Amino acid sequence: MSKKALSIILLTGIVLTACGGQATPVTVIPTDPPATTAAPPTETATQADIPMAGDTQVADTSTPNATPIATIFVPENPADCTNLASFVSDVNVPDNTPITAGTAFIKTWRIQNTGTCIWWSGYTLAHYSENAMSAPASVPLPVTNPGETADVSVDLVAPSVAGTYRGNFVVKNPAGLIMQIDEDSRLWLIINVTTAPTGSPTAPGSTAVQGTGSPTVTGSDSQPVSGSAACAFTIDAARTQQVAAAINTYRSQNSLVAYKVNEQLAQAAQRQANDMACNKLFVHNGSDGSTPQTRVADTGYVATRVTENIQGNYPPYNPDQVITWWKLDQTDVNHNRNMISTQYTEIGVGYSFFDNFGFYVVVFASP
């Protein structure tokens, strides 16, 4: 027998042995998707059913034609672990960033895991309310241990019509429940959509940022407001009085003493209402970097504690509607808590109307 013939026989034997006696390889195709979440707390799961921390699911590569299974990290979170987060910073696209209409951009928030659960790809960022800006249905979070921070990014597209737009996003746990972030549950962005200059198209994926300088304009109550254009806002003393009265009626229904209306707190509230109206702000920080605490201090009021309710809407809510909105707001339950709190004794109310939007501000404080 020739050496060539002997080699062919030996090789055939090796192939038959490797295939378990079958001459034709068998293609392995998984029939079920890999499990990516542990059983909910209400279900009973054995230790064998729950992947251990750091476990991965890996494709069987022994058969060349096998369909690979994605590798997924699934931590072994205790059933009683807590899901909490804290906002750290806007990594990019801070509030009121100018972006050319129709431009694709990426928004990134940095948040800290302040709970006891380990985040993984089963935790997702999803659009919640207001403008979605072409956001995907969901974005998975990176693996983040308690105490660590994570940068969470989403691909967006600026609306095609110039104006100010806000989008609210939330983080959901593997069960689809919204996670609390600080005293709220929303991560938001606010952008000022601008029209692209003629002959200067913006390339996809780029962000058009204009100069930061803006003139100071004066509203109808002679309160300086920082804006990018003339802002002839109007105020409405009757609305502010009705809001204060409605809050105190609500307190009476809960057997609480009425808040005292304070003129200095009203000045601080009106200042923020004007700023919100002229700059389309939907946050507590003013365009000048002020906070509820610093605005109150600027009036000369010496406070031991300060907080604030805000609301902006188009078309504007009437006083009863805005009180009802604060009562029922589940994304920031502090709106309702502030109105029936025993930690504050005085309030000031502001209201400003501009460009068909109405903005309410109520400052709560104790001297």
Secondary structure, DSSP 8 states (H G I E B T S, - for coil): --HHHHHHHHHHHHHHHHTTT-SS------SS----S---TTS---GGGS--TT-------SSTT-------------TT---EEEEEEESSS-TTEEEETT-EEEEEEEEEE-SSS-B-TTSEEEEEEE--TT--S-EE---B-TT-EEEEEEEEE--SS-EEEEEEEEEE-TTS-B-EETTB--EEEEEEEE---TT----TT----------EEE-TT--EEE-SS----EE-HHHHHHHHHHHHHHHHHTT----EE-HHHHHHHHHHHHHHHHHT--SSS-TTS--HHHHHHHTT---SEEEEEEEEESS---HHHHHHHHHH-SS-THHHHHHT-SS--EEEEEEEEETTEEEEEEEEEE-
